[in-house]
Each structure stands twice: as structure tokens, then as C-alpha cells.
Amino acid sequence: MYQIDPPLSPQEVLPTMYDLPSENQEEPGLPDEFHLLQPELLRSTFRPPNYTEDNVFTGSDLNLYYDSRHTQWYKRPDWFAVLGVSRFYQETELRLSYVTWQEGVNPFVAIELVSPGTEAEDLGRSLREVNQPPNKWSVYEQILRIPYYFVYNRYRDEFNCFGLVMSRYQPLPINGLGVWLEEAELGLGLWHGEYQGLTRLWLRWYDRDNNWLPTPVEQEKQLAEQEKHRAEQEKHRAEQEKHRAEQEKHRAEQEKHRAEQEKHRAEQEKHRAEQEKHRAEQEKHRAEQEKHRAEQEKHRAEQEKHRAEQEKHRAEQEKHRAEQEKHRAEQEKHRAEQEKHRAEQEKHRAEQEKHRAEQEKHQLFRVGNESLSTFAHQWTRSMVRRSRIGFRIMAWRISRINQIVATLV
């Protein structure tokens, strides 16, 4: 084959699915029944919520051509799914095979169901023979780089899960029901239940809420049960409506009787309302009078308070004056006591003077008659003067003291 310039694309020069069908005369026979039922259950429950049904393709027992340099090389997965491609080839025809260089999108997930003699190749434990195509593990991991690869051995119920990490398949842990595929928003796990009349463990897809996705038959059955339940509910609802209608009729009669009673009550209430209105007006008038009285009482209370404050002020002034008078009286009493003390001192001095005079008189007797007579005469006159003055002063002071004492009493 001669190449032209510019070269044509692989889609134009390489074989298509019409040239590479899945039927191979050298591989006679059909797969066993499990290989028919299990892929059908996977196909019918694989519904990624972020892809429409027209943008998802699933294949089972279909040739998968993977190498444009070796166009006759293929693998035949028991089941695989591709996201983001048309459900039909060129949106019009059913696929005879899946040719990657024609489709432009590699599978997203591949599943192998172990058969006697295939376990070693399915799990990548077989060696590549010289001048032979690579095994399934190498094709899925290194050439097609399928993100998720699962191997299920129904004989031992072994579920092996692998994910592409750093260009190599690594075992994936099973959490909850199985393994979650975030890109498809689906999980794959082992479900124990009845399918096509057989109860056993099956591979099945589940959603984010850990609900196993139903098959179309199960959906129809669920819808039928829902419809039956809805019909029973409708029948029950109809009976309830009939009963409710009878109750409504009875209630209407009661309401009519109640309406007549209400009318009579309304007339009574109207009469009561008029009476209440009249009472309210009287109460309003009384309230205004009470308000006026309260204002007067308030005014009187304020006046009384003002008078009380004035009385309190006068009482404080009187108290202050009484304290001042008391202080003055105490001062006057103190002065009187001082005057009395001085008078007693004067009286005492006068007695001392009198005593001294008697002593001097006695001494004069010893002196001569003439001298004595002269001296006595002079001395007597002197003493009389002094005694008169002293007694006058003393009498005045005593009189003053008596006046002060009388005033205090």
C-alpha cells in the first residue's frame, strides 16, 4: 500500500469493524450460561448518572481491537464499558466489534469472568510467547490504559479489583458494598440475590446511596407494585372520600342548626354589645372624672409635700436656734460660775483683811497711848474706807450673779 502526501488518518487507511468482526471460525462454540447472564446483568444496571444512555457503550464477548500496528490483534473481554461515545457505531449501526483507532475512545472499565484455564492470563500471571500478542493484563494496563479492571472467579467467589495508579494496576480495597468509580458515579460489588431464577452472588452496580441499581424487569415490577399500591391507596382514598362526604352532609346539617343558633346568639351579642357600649361610655366618663380627681390629688400631694419640706426646713431652723440658745445659756452659766468664784475670792480676801486688821489692832495696844491713839484713829479711818468699798463691790457682784441665775432658771 502506498502512502500519499499528506498521509491519511488511521480511520481512513486502517481496517474498520467491517473488516474485523468478532466471529472467528477458529474459535467455535458459545460461552457458558453464566457468561451470558452475568454480562447482561452488568449491562442492564450500568447507568452512570452524569452520562446519557446514548453516550455510553457496553460490550460483552465482543472483539476489542487495540493496536493499529497489528490490526488483527484483539482481546475479547467478557464485559467492558466506554464512556463518552455514541451507543451506535457512527450513531446509526450496531457494532460488529470495537476498534479503538476508529472510535477514538478507550474503554473505561473491563471485567473478566474466570473460566477454567483463563485465570492466569486474566490476572497477568501468564508469560508472553514469542511472536504472539501480549496478554490481557498487558493490553488493558499498558496499551489501552483502562482505568478500572475487575476479575471475578465464580467458582471461589473471589472478586479482584485493580485500578490504574502510576501507569500500573494496583489492588483496590473493597469499602462497603464494593469499589466506587468516582468518574462514573457508580460502584461495583457482589450482590447476593435472585436473577433469571438463580440465587447466588452476582456482580452488580450500585449508586451513591448504596442502592443496587434495578434491571428493567425489576423496574417494571417495582412500577407494577407501585401502581398496585397506588390503586389500593386510591380505593382506600375513595372510601374515605365517601365516608367524608357523609360526614360533610351530617356536618352541613349541624352547621345549619349551628348557624341558626349563631344568628340568635349574634342578636343577643348585639344587644349585649350595645349595653357594653353604654357601659363603656359610662366607664369612660368615670375614668375621666377619676383622672381629674387623681390630678387634683396629685396637686394636693405636691402642695403637701412642699409644705412638709417647708415645715422640715423650719424645724431644722428651730433646732439650730435652740442649739444656739443652749450654747449661749451654757456660756452664761459658765460666766456666772466664774463671777460667783470671784465673789467668793473677794469675800475671802475681805475676811483676810479683817483678820489682819485685828492683828494689827492688837499690836497697837503695846504702843504708847498717844501714838496708839493717833495711829488707831488713822488706821480706823483707813479701814472703814477700805471696808466700805470692798463690801460695795462684793454686794454688786452677788447681785449680778443672782440676776444671771434667775435668767437661766
C-alpha positions as CSV (number, residue, x, y, z in Angstrom):
1,M,0.0,0.0,0.0
2,Y,1.4,3.4,-1.0
3,Q,1.1,6.4,1.3
4,I,0.1,9.7,-0.2
5,D,1.3,13.2,1.0
6,P,-0.1,14.4,3.3
7,P,-0.7,11.0,4.9
8,L,-4.3,9.8,5.5
9,S,-5.6,9.3,9.1
10,P,-5.8,5.8,10.6
11,Q,-9.6,6.0,10.3
12,E,-9.2,6.2,6.5
13,V,-6.4,3.7,5.9
14,L,-6.7,1.0,8.6
15,P,-9.3,-1.8,8.8
16,T,-12.7,-0.9,10.2
17,M,-15.1,-3.1,12.2
18,Y,-16.5,-4.3,8.9
19,D,-13.1,-5.8,8.2
20,L,-12.6,-7.0,11.8
21,P,-15.7,-8.8,13.0
22,S,-16.0,-10.7,16.3
23,E,-16.9,-14.0,14.7
24,N,-13.9,-16.3,14.4
25,Q,-14.3,-19.6,12.7
26,E,-11.2,-20.9,14.5
27,E,-13.0,-20.3,17.9
28,P,-16.2,-22.4,17.6
29,G,-18.8,-22.7,20.3
30,L,-20.7,-20.4,22.6
31,P,-19.7,-19.2,26.1
32,D,-21.4,-20.9,29.1
33,E,-24.7,-19.7,30.5
34,F,-23.1,-17.7,33.3
35,H,-21.1,-15.8,30.7
36,L,-24.4,-14.8,29.1
37,L,-26.4,-13.9,32.3
38,Q,-23.7,-12.0,34.2
39,P,-22.8,-9.6,31.4
40,E,-26.5,-8.9,30.8
41,L,-27.0,-8.0,34.5
42,L,-23.9,-5.7,34.3
43,R,-25.2,-4.1,31.1
44,S,-28.8,-3.6,32.4
45,T,-27.7,-1.9,35.7
46,F,-24.8,0.2,34.3
47,R,-26.4,3.7,34.2
48,P,-23.9,6.5,35.0
49,P,-26.0,9.5,36.2
50,N,-23.7,12.0,34.5
51,Y,-23.9,10.4,31.1
52,T,-27.0,9.9,28.9
53,E,-27.9,6.5,27.6
54,D,-26.9,7.5,24.1
55,N,-23.3,8.4,25.2
56,V,-22.5,5.0,26.8
57,F,-21.5,1.8,25.1
58,T,-21.2,-1.6,26.7
59,G,-19.9,-4.8,25.1
60,S,-19.7,-8.4,26.1
61,D,-17.9,-11.2,24.2
62,L,-17.0,-8.6,21.6
63,N,-13.6,-8.3,19.9
64,L,-11.7,-5.3,21.1
65,Y,-9.0,-4.3,18.6
66,Y,-6.3,-2.2,20.3
67,D,-3.1,-1.9,18.1
68,S,-3.1,0.0,14.9
69,R,0.3,-1.5,14.0
70,H,-1.1,-5.0,14.4
71,T,-4.7,-4.7,13.1
72,Q,-5.5,-8.3,13.6
73,W,-4.6,-8.4,17.3
74,Y,-7.6,-8.2,19.6
75,K,-8.8,-9.1,23.1
76,R,-12.3,-10.4,23.9
77,P,-13.3,-9.0,27.4
78,D,-16.3,-10.7,29.0
79,W,-17.7,-7.2,29.6
80,F,-16.4,-3.7,29.1
81,A,-17.9,-0.2,29.1
82,V,-16.9,3.0,27.2
83,L,-18.0,6.5,28.4
84,G,-18.5,9.4,26.1
85,V,-19.1,7.5,22.8
86,S,-22.3,7.0,20.8
87,R,-24.4,4.0,21.7
88,F,-24.3,3.0,18.0
89,Y,-21.4,3.0,15.5
90,Q,-21.5,6.3,13.7
91,E,-24.8,6.8,15.6
92,T,-26.6,4.5,13.1
93,E,-25.4,0.9,13.2
94,L,-24.9,-1.9,15.8
95,R,-21.2,-2.7,16.3
96,L,-19.6,-5.8,15.0
97,S,-16.5,-5.2,17.1
98,Y,-14.9,-2.3,18.9
99,V,-11.9,-0.8,17.0
100,T,-10.1,1.7,19.2
101,W,-8.4,3.6,16.4
102,Q,-11.8,4.1,14.7
103,E,-13.7,5.0,17.9
104,G,-11.0,7.4,19.4
105,V,-12.0,6.5,23.0
106,N,-10.7,3.5,25.0
107,P,-12.8,1.5,27.5
108,F,-13.3,2.9,31.0
109,V,-13.7,-0.4,32.7
110,A,-13.1,-4.0,31.8
111,I,-14.4,-7.2,33.6
112,E,-13.2,-10.7,33.1
113,L,-15.2,-13.8,34.4
114,V,-12.7,-16.5,35.2
115,S,-13.2,-19.7,33.2
116,P,-11.2,-22.9,33.6
117,G,-7.8,-22.2,32.0
118,T,-8.1,-18.4,31.8
119,E,-7.3,-17.4,35.4
120,A,-3.5,-17.0,34.8
121,E,-4.0,-14.7,31.8
122,D,-6.9,-12.8,33.4
123,L,-4.7,-12.0,36.5
124,G,-1.5,-11.2,34.4
125,R,0.4,-14.3,35.6
126,S,1.0,-15.8,32.1
127,L,4.1,-15.0,30.1
128,R,4.0,-13.7,26.6
129,E,5.1,-16.2,23.9
130,V,7.5,-15.1,21.2
131,N,5.8,-13.5,18.2
132,Q,2.5,-13.7,20.0
133,P,0.2,-10.8,21.1
134,P,0.6,-9.6,24.7
135,N,-1.7,-11.0,27.3
136,K,-4.9,-9.3,28.5
137,W,-3.3,-7.7,31.6
138,S,-0.6,-6.0,29.5
139,V,-3.1,-4.8,26.9
140,Y,-5.5,-3.4,29.5
141,E,-2.8,-1.8,31.6
142,Q,-0.1,-0.6,29.2
143,I,-1.7,-0.2,25.8
144,L,-5.4,0.7,26.4
145,R,-4.7,2.1,29.9
146,I,-8.2,1.1,31.1
147,P,-8.7,2.9,34.5
148,Y,-10.5,0.0,36.2
149,Y,-10.1,-3.8,35.7
150,F,-12.1,-6.4,37.7
151,V,-11.7,-10.2,37.7
152,Y,-14.4,-12.4,39.2
153,N,-14.0,-16.1,39.9
154,R,-17.5,-17.5,40.4
155,Y,-16.1,-20.9,41.5
156,R,-14.5,-19.5,44.6
157,D,-16.4,-16.2,44.8
158,E,-13.2,-14.2,44.6
159,F,-13.5,-10.6,43.5
160,N,-10.2,-9.0,42.4
161,C,-10.3,-5.2,41.9
162,F,-7.5,-3.2,40.2
163,G,-7.0,0.5,39.5
164,L,-4.5,2.2,37.2
165,V,-2.1,4.0,39.6
166,M,1.2,5.5,38.2
167,S,0.7,3.5,34.9
168,R,0.4,0.2,36.8
169,Y,-2.5,-1.8,38.1
170,Q,-2.7,-1.7,41.9
171,P,-5.2,-3.7,44.1
172,L,-8.2,-1.6,45.2
173,P,-9.7,-2.1,48.7
174,I,-13.4,-3.1,49.0
175,N,-15.3,-0.5,51.1
176,G,-18.9,-1.1,52.0
177,L,-20.7,-2.8,49.1
178,G,-17.7,-2.9,46.7
179,V,-15.4,-0.4,44.8
180,W,-16.6,3.1,44.0
181,L,-15.8,4.5,40.5
182,E,-16.0,8.3,41.0
183,E,-15.8,9.2,37.3
184,A,-18.9,7.2,36.6
185,E,-20.6,7.9,40.0
186,L,-21.3,4.2,40.3
187,G,-19.9,1.4,42.5
188,L,-19.3,-2.3,41.6
189,G,-19.8,-5.0,44.2
190,L,-21.1,-8.6,44.8
191,W,-24.8,-8.8,45.3
192,H,-26.5,-11.9,46.7
193,G,-29.9,-12.3,45.1
194,E,-32.0,-14.0,42.5
195,Y,-31.5,-13.2,38.9
196,Q,-33.1,-15.1,36.0
197,G,-34.3,-17.7,38.5
198,L,-30.9,-18.4,40.1
199,T,-29.9,-17.2,43.6
200,R,-26.2,-16.7,44.0
201,L,-23.5,-13.9,44.2
202,W,-23.6,-11.6,41.1
203,L,-21.6,-8.6,40.1
204,R,-23.8,-5.6,40.1
205,W,-23.7,-1.8,40.0
206,Y,-24.9,0.4,42.9
207,D,-25.5,4.2,43.3
208,R,-24.0,6.8,45.7
209,D,-26.7,5.9,48.3
210,N,-25.6,2.2,48.3
211,N,-28.8,1.2,46.5
212,W,-28.4,-1.7,44.0
213,L,-29.5,-0.4,40.6
214,P,-32.5,-2.3,39.3
215,T,-32.8,-4.1,36.0
216,P,-35.6,-3.0,33.5
217,V,-37.6,-6.1,34.6
218,E,-37.1,-5.1,38.3
219,Q,-38.1,-1.6,37.4
220,E,-41.2,-2.8,35.7
221,K,-42.0,-5.0,38.7
222,Q,-41.4,-2.1,41.1
223,L,-43.6,0.1,38.9
224,A,-46.3,-2.6,38.9
225,E,-46.1,-2.9,42.7
226,Q,-46.2,0.9,43.0
227,E,-49.2,1.0,40.7
228,K,-50.9,-1.7,42.7
229,H,-50.2,0.1,45.9
230,R,-51.4,3.3,44.3
231,A,-54.6,1.7,43.2
232,E,-55.2,0.3,46.7
233,Q,-54.5,3.7,48.1
234,E,-56.9,5.3,45.6
235,K,-59.6,2.7,46.5
236,H,-59.0,3.5,50.2
237,R,-59.0,7.2,49.4
238,A,-62.3,6.8,47.5
239,E,-63.8,5.0,50.5
240,Q,-62.5,7.7,52.8
241,E,-64.0,10.4,50.4
242,K,-67.4,8.6,50.5
243,H,-67.2,8.5,54.3
244,R,-66.0,12.1,54.4
245,A,-68.9,13.1,52.1
246,E,-71.4,11.5,54.5
247,Q,-69.7,13.2,57.4
248,E,-69.8,16.5,55.5
249,K,-73.5,16.1,54.9
250,H,-74.1,15.5,58.6
251,R,-71.7,18.3,59.3
252,A,-73.7,20.6,57.0
253,E,-76.9,19.9,58.8
254,Q,-75.2,20.5,62.1
255,E,-73.7,23.7,60.6
256,K,-77.2,24.9,59.6
257,H,-78.5,24.3,63.1
258,R,-75.4,25.9,64.5
259,A,-75.9,28.9,62.1
260,E,-79.4,29.4,63.4
261,Q,-78.1,29.3,67.0
262,E,-75.3,31.6,66.0
263,K,-77.8,34.1,64.5
264,H,-79.8,34.0,67.7
265,R,-76.5,34.4,69.7
266,A,-75.5,37.2,67.3
267,E,-78.7,39.2,68.1
268,Q,-78.1,38.6,71.8
269,E,-74.4,39.6,71.4
270,K,-75.6,42.8,69.5
271,H,-77.8,43.7,72.4
272,R,-75.0,42.9,74.8
273,A,-72.7,45.0,72.7
274,E,-75.0,48.0,72.9
275,Q,-75.2,47.6,76.6
276,E,-71.4,47.2,76.8
277,K,-71.0,50.3,74.7
278,H,-73.3,52.2,77.0
279,R,-71.3,50.8,80.0
280,A,-68.1,51.7,78.3
281,E,-69.2,55.3,77.8
282,Q,-70.1,55.5,81.5
283,E,-66.8,53.9,82.4
284,K,-65.1,56.4,80.1
285,H,-66.8,59.3,81.9
286,R,-66.0,57.8,85.3
287,A,-62.4,57.3,84.2
288,E,-62.2,60.9,83.1
289,Q,-63.6,62.0,86.5
290,E,-61.2,59.7,88.3
291,K,-58.4,61.1,86.2
292,H,-59.4,64.7,87.1
293,R,-59.6,63.6,90.8
294,A,-56.2,61.9,90.5
295,E,-54.7,65.1,89.0
296,Q,-56.2,67.1,91.9
297,E,-54.9,64.6,94.4
298,K,-51.5,64.8,92.8
299,H,-51.6,68.6,93.0
300,R,-52.6,68.4,96.7
301,A,-49.9,65.8,97.3
302,E,-47.3,68.1,95.7
303,Q,-48.6,71.0,97.9
304,E,-48.5,68.8,101.0
305,K,-45.0,67.7,100.1
306,H,-44.0,71.4,99.6
307,R,-45.5,72.3,103.0
308,A,-43.8,69.3,104.6
309,E,-40.5,70.4,103.2
310,Q,-41.1,73.9,104.5
311,E,-42.0,72.5,107.9
312,K,-39.0,70.4,107.9
313,H,-36.9,73.4,107.0
314,R,-38.5,75.5,109.8
315,A,-37.9,72.6,112.3
316,E,-34.3,72.5,111.3
317,Q,-34.0,76.3,111.8
318,E,-35.7,76.0,115.2
319,K,-33.4,73.2,116.1
320,H,-30.5,75.3,115.1
321,R,-31.8,78.2,117.1
322,A,-32.4,76.0,120.1
323,E,-28.8,74.7,119.9
324,Q,-27.5,78.3,119.7
325,E,-29.6,79.3,122.7
326,K,-28.5,76.3,124.6
327,H,-24.9,77.2,123.7
328,R,-25.4,80.8,124.9
329,A,-27.0,79.6,128.2
330,E,-24.1,77.3,128.8
331,Q,-21.8,80.3,128.2
332,E,-23.8,82.5,130.6
333,K,-23.9,79.7,133.2
334,H,-20.1,79.4,132.8
335,R,-19.7,83.2,133.3
336,A,-22.0,83.2,136.3
337,E,-19.9,80.4,137.9
338,Q,-16.8,82.5,137.2
339,E,-18.4,85.6,138.8
340,K,-19.5,83.6,141.8
341,H,-16.0,82.2,142.2
342,R,-14.5,85.8,142.0
343,A,-17.1,87.0,144.7
344,E,-16.1,84.1,147.0
345,Q,-12.4,85.1,146.4
346,E,-13.2,88.7,147.3
347,K,-15.1,87.7,150.4
348,H,-12.2,85.6,151.4
349,R,-9.8,88.5,150.9
350,A,-12.1,90.7,152.9
351,E,-12.0,88.2,155.8
352,Q,-8.2,88.0,155.5
353,E,-8.0,91.9,155.6
354,K,-10.3,91.9,158.6
355,H,-8.2,89.3,160.4
356,R,-5.0,91.3,159.5
357,A,-6.6,94.4,160.9
358,E,-7.4,92.7,164.2
359,Q,-3.8,91.5,164.4
360,E,-2.6,95.0,163.8
361,K,-5.0,96.4,166.4
362,H,-3.7,94.0,168.9
363,Q,-0.2,95.1,168.3
364,L,-1.1,98.7,168.7
365,F,-2.0,98.2,172.3
366,R,1.6,97.8,173.1
367,V,2.5,101.2,171.7
368,G,2.2,104.3,173.7
369,N,-1.1,105.9,174.4
370,E,-0.6,108.9,172.3
371,S,1.0,107.1,169.5
372,L,-1.6,104.5,169.7
373,S,-4.4,106.8,169.9
374,T,-3.2,108.7,166.8
375,F,-2.3,105.6,164.9
376,A,-5.6,104.0,165.8
377,H,-7.6,106.9,164.7
378,Q,-5.8,107.0,161.3
379,W,-5.9,103.3,160.8
380,T,-9.6,103.1,161.7
381,R,-10.5,105.7,159.2
382,S,-8.4,103.9,156.5
383,M,-10.0,100.5,157.3
384,V,-13.5,101.9,157.3
385,R,-12.9,103.3,153.8
386,R,-11.4,100.2,152.5
387,S,-14.2,98.0,154.1
388,R,-16.9,100.1,152.6
389,I,-15.5,99.9,149.1
390,G,-14.9,96.2,149.4
391,F,-18.4,95.4,150.7
392,R,-20.0,97.5,148.0
393,I,-18.1,95.7,145.3
394,M,-18.9,92.4,146.8
395,A,-22.6,93.3,147.1
396,W,-22.7,94.3,143.5
397,R,-21.2,91.1,142.3
398,I,-23.6,89.0,144.3
399,S,-26.5,90.9,142.9
400,R,-25.2,90.4,139.4
401,I,-24.8,86.7,139.9
402,N,-28.3,86.4,141.3
403,Q,-29.7,88.1,138.2
404,I,-27.8,85.7,135.8
405,V,-29.0,82.7,137.8
406,A,-32.6,83.9,137.7
407,T,-32.3,84.4,133.9
408,L,-31.1,80.8,133.4
409,V,-33.8,79.4,135.5
